[in-house]
Amino acid sequence: MGGRGSSSGMSDKGKSYGSQYHTVLKSGNIKFVEANDRHSESLFETQTKGRVYVTVGGNDLLKITYYDQQNKRAKQIDLDHKHKGMQPHIHHGYYHNEKDSAKGASHLTPPEKKMVERVKQIWYNHMNKKH
């Protein structure tokens, strides 16, 4: 996982697939991952159909990334910062927001809100087991 190289095995920057992130937790089709360093590329593709990635930083949930039928990034929920007063908010498209409205992001739909709550509950339970 990491970069744009899930199908070829190599990212645009020459990093091998799976070298930029490590798995912190897996729950069903949801995989919680953390970057190996601060220069890791965003998650653009996956090799697993139906996979949803949650990017974490330390104890914080940063973003939830969804993929389309071709295993390419379709949308991303940003949890850790505001966009024009919206937090959380969602961007649509492979690169980031090329399929968004003029606002550049949108509010979450009810199913997306449900996913955020599901992710938070899984993460909360995981963090409580550690302590």
C-alpha positions, 0 to 999 in steps of 0.5 A, a space after each residue: 500500500 502506498 503511492 500509485 503502484 498497486 498494479 505495477 508493484 512500483 510507485 511513480 517515485 520508485 517505491 515498491 508497493 507496501 513499503 510506505 505504510 504499515 498495518 496497525 489494525 485490521 477489522 473486516 474490510 477496514 485496514 488501519 495504516 500508518 506512514 513509515 515516514 513523513 514523505 510517504 505518498 498518499 494511498 492512491 490504489 489498493 490490491 484488495 477489492 472492497 478495502 477501506 483504508 484508515 490512515 492514522 498518525 500516532 493515536 489520531 485518525 487522519 483520513 478514511 479512503 475509499 476505492 472504486 471497482 478498478 481499485 483506484 482512490 475514489 473519495 477520501 474523508 478528512 477527519 483531522 482538519 477543517 475545509 471551509 468550516 467543515 470537519 469532517 469533510 469529503 473530497 471526491 476523485 483520484 487525485 483529491 478533489 477533481 470531482 468536487 463542487 466549487 467548494 472543493 469538498 462536501 459534507 458527509 452523507 448518512 452512510 459516510 457518517 455511519 462509516 466514520 462512527 464505525 471507524 471511531 468505535 473500532 479505533 476506540 476499542 483497539 486503543 483501550 485494549 492497549 492501555 
